[in-house]
Amino acid sequence: MSRDSARNTKPVETILISQPEPPKDKRNPYNDLAEKWGIKVDFRKFIEIQDITAKEFRKYRTVPTDYSAIIFTSRLAIRHFFRICQEMRITMPQETKYFCSSEMVGLYLQNYIEYRKRKVFYPKKDNKNTLFTLLDKHKGKEKFLFPCANNRKNDIPLHLETKEFDFSEVQIYKVVCSDLSDLKDIYYDMIVFFTPLGITSLFENFPDFEQKKTRMAAWGTTTHDALVGHDLELDVSAPLPELPSMTMAIEDYLRKVNK
């Protein structure tokens, strides 16, 4: 139970989404939610992506063409990796293999390489393979490069180190906290977070922030854990089997409090 039961009985009239507003030419489910329930929904990015320049990259003394296999865990990593290659006039060899965390990430490579299944690997939904399973099958056969951000998770480097892979990791972009100082005196009934770094950004900008009657929504277990780590209480959680999207989870909550 919440330490402040009154928080969960007060109707929600304003929501802050800690992401940039979707493009105007695309359907925005949050706008649909706002119109249906007569509430105000604002967007504000809590984190920003900054480029690693070619000059900065050279300081790492990493040459991408020295590696026979590249590991990608996001489309953002793909974009920045090939941006740096272009800036440095590097052309990856045709025989380079790419190991991706999902089919969606793997297919995104079509924008940058001549796509052939025999050199793009990702876990299939119809079996129990994982990215680690695919990597293990090629241990000792490839030299791996893991392009990542400054806030990358530890799981992949830890696995590669434990299994004694021939690999290196290199930072290709930075994720930093946005300046939110203009929100100091603005109150929202609900704040929606999608990453742990969004919560870090909140407290970096407002070290004395107190939850009080503000409802918190979090996407994924790592974001939920970050809330708990800052002594905040979770009110809306997604995804869930019966609520696979954040807007569905928020609407389910609104049905309870905005009667």
N, C-alpha and C positions, 0 to 999 in steps of 0.2 A: 504494500500500500504506500501511496505517496506520503511524505512527511507533511505535505500541505494539501489536504483533501479539497480545500476551497479552490485550489488551482485548477482542478479537473471538473469544476462545476461552472466556472466562468466561461461564457461564450467566447469563441475566437472571432475577432473582427479584423485583425491584421496579421499577416504572415510575411516573414522575410525568408526568401530562398537564397542560400549562400552560394549561388552560381550566377553567371551572366544570363541576361534575358535571352531566350531563344530568338533566332532571326524572325523578323516580321513576316517573311514569306512562308514560314512553317507553322503548322498547327501547334498551339501552345496549350497543353492540357491544364496548366495552372490558371490560365485566363478563363477557361471553361469552368473551372472550379470556382473562381472568384465570382463569375456571373451567376452561376447557379445558386450560390449561397449568400450572395450579396456582401462579400467581404473584400478587403484590399490585399492584394498580393504584390509585393515588391521583390526585385531581384538585385543582388549585389554580390559580386565575386569576392570571396574571402581570401583566395589565393591567386597568384599570378605565375605565369610561365615566362621565364627569361632564357634567351638564347645563350649557349656557350659559343663564343666566337671561334673562328678558325685559329686566331692568334692564341686564345686560351687553350684550345684543344692541342695545339702543337706542344705546349708545356708538358702534357702527359706523356709525350714521346711514344704514342700509340699509333701504329700504322695499320689501318683496317685491312689492307690487302695481305698482311702477314698472317691473317686468320682464315681458316678454311670453313668456319661455321660461325654464324651470328645468332644470338638469342634475343628475341623480341617479346616483350610482355604487353605492349600497347601500340596503338596506331601512332600515338604521339612520339614514341621512341623511334618508330620507323621514319616519320617525317623529319625529325631532327638529325637522325643518323645520315640520311641521304642529303639533307641540307648541308651538313658539314662536308660530306664527300664532294658535293658540287662546288662549295666554296674553295675547297682545297684541290679541286680538279682531280679527284680520285675516282676511278672507275672500277667497281667491284668485278672480279673475274666471273665469267659465266658459270663456272663450276662451283662457286660458293654455295654452301647449304645454309638454309635459314630454319631455325627452330622457334616456333611461335606458341604462345600460351593458349591460343584458341583459333578456331577456324576463321572467325571474324578478323583477327589480327593477321592471320596467314593470307587471306584473300586480299587484304589491303595492300600487300606487296605488289600486286598487279600494277599499281600506279608507278612503280619504280624499277621493276625488273621484268625480264621476259619470263613470265610465270610458267614453271613446269613442276608438276607434282613430285617428280623424283628429287627435287632439291628444296622443296618447302614442306616442312613437317609440322603437324599440330595434332593434339589429341582428338580422337574421333568420339562422337557422342555414343556410338553403338557398341563401344567396348570399354574396358577398364583402364585403358592406357592414360597416363598423365604426361605432362611435359617431362617430368623426371624420368619416367619410363623410357621415353624417346631418347633423351640425352644419354641414359645409361647404355642403350644399345650401340651408341657411337663413341663410347669412351675408348680412348687409345687410338681412335681412327681420325679424329679431328682436333684441331686447335681452335678453341672457342673464344669468342669475344661477346661480352654482355654489356651493350650500351644502355645506360640507365640515367636516372635523375639523382639529385642529392638526397632525396627522401625514399630511395628504393627500399623494398622489403629485404630482409636478410635471408629469406628461404633459398633462393637460387644460389647466391655465392656460398652459403653454408653447405648446401648439398654438393656443389662442385669441389669445395675444399675438402669435405669429409671423404668424398669418393676419389680424391686425388686426380681430378681432371687437369688437363693442360688448358688453362683458361686465364683470361684477364677481364677486368671490368673497367669501363671508362664512362665518365660523366659527359653527357651530351646536351643536357639542358638542366635548368634550375627551377625548383618550385619554391616560391617565397610568399610570405604573408603580405596581404594588401594593406594599404593605409585606410583604416576605417574610422579615423578620428572624427569625421563629420557625423557619425552615427551616435556620438556620445550622449546626446540628450533626446534621442528618438527611441521610443518604446514599441515593441512588437509583442503580440500575444503568443506568437509561435515563431521559433527560428528553426529552419530545416538545414541539417548538415549532411554532407555526402562523403566526407573524408575526415580522418583524424586531424589533418593539418588545418582544416577549416576551424576546428575547435581551438587548436593552438593559436591560430590567427586571432580569434575572439579574445583570448586571454593575453596575447602579446599586445593587442591594442588597448584592452581594458583589464588590467591586472586585478582590479577590485570587483570585477563583475560578480553579481549575485543573481541567482535564478529567480527567486521570489515567486511570482505567479506566471512567469514565462514558461510556456510549454516547449519541450524539446523533441524534435523529430530527427531520427538518425537512420542512414542507409548502411546496412551491413553490420556485422558483429564487431569489426575493428573500430568503426566509428562509435558504436554503442559503448565499447570498452573505454574509448577515449573520454566519453562523457562521464562515465563512472570515475575515471581517473582524476577528473576535475571536480568531483563531488557534485555532479549534476544528475538530475533524475530524468529518465527517459519516459516520454508520454506516447510517442508514435514511433513504431518500428516497421521497417520494410527492408528487403522483401520478405513476405511470408507466403506460404502456399496458397492461402486464400486471398492474399493482398499482394500481388506480385509487383505493383508499382507504388511509388511514393504518393502519387495523387490519390490512388485508391485507399491507401492507408490513412491519409489525411482526411479524406471524405468519411471514412468509417469513424474516425474520431469526432468529426463535426456532427455526425448523426447523434452522437451521445451528448454533446455539450451545447450545440446550437439548436435546441428544440424550439 
